[in-house]
């Protein structure tokens, strides 16, 4: 199978897996606090990665570790906590749409921090996408005034972290295997996450908490499939394609997430869908820089 076919397969798989992650976070929050959920997600994902990728750490040089540390903190440590915190106030379907700004921010970060050349069309796409984000926040505040849309900032911070991570991997870590990059990133996140889980009161509380027992299954699916395996697939996608193409997985993630959200009884109005469509239009313009070969 050639690289062109592989990258589209990875794109579709990631869309299905990550699109399902938002509903899993929602269900896991019924038993865990955001701190517990974020920490346990990292811990379980790390243990799976250590099992399969421990030996790949030997391929990471001392020079590489500074970039692994940056990638680990930006994409593996902070986002699990920030997404869990955001979904305490914002519906899972809306969260997935906010996450669609990743390709836009990938372009901005690539241009400003990594010297990537962009076209006028891409600049227009970034502006349109950011306007769509603003429209989504404003309409959401009117449609569901009981929700605190200030929590959307946590999603945007996570998206910025992913944008830096994509550019770092493409520019500085492309010579390493996706398994090595992923395992190294979670090795950085593992011990701080374990410390936070210990401080959260999870261990004395878990034994007699029925809600935690039920939520644990959602958390395990989120950690093992939606985090450890998905990150390996994503890093492979980055190696096979351009940063913007890899980030465009967020084209399809909201479609999967919204389907789960509707099945779970969430509602959205037409203006929110319009705001999401504007974001995706911006992402499409950004991704049209050139034909992907």
Secondary structure as UniProt FT lines:
FT   HELIX           3..28
FT   TURN            29..31
FT   HELIX           34..53
FT   HELIX           54..59
FT   HELIX           62..71
FT   HELIX           72..77
FT   HELIX           78..86
FT   TURN            87..89
FT   HELIX           92..98
FT   HELIX           99..101
FT   HELIX           102..114
FT   HELIX           120..143
FT   TURN            145..146
FT   HELIX           149..151
FT   HELIX           152..172
FT   TURN            174..175
FT   HELIX           178..199
FT   TURN            200..201
FT   HELIX           202..206
FT   TURN            207..208
FT   HELIX           210..223
FT   HELIX           224..229
FT   HELIX           230..240
FT   HELIX           243..247
FT   TURN            248..249
FT   HELIX           250..263
FT   TURN            264..265
FT   HELIX           270..287
//
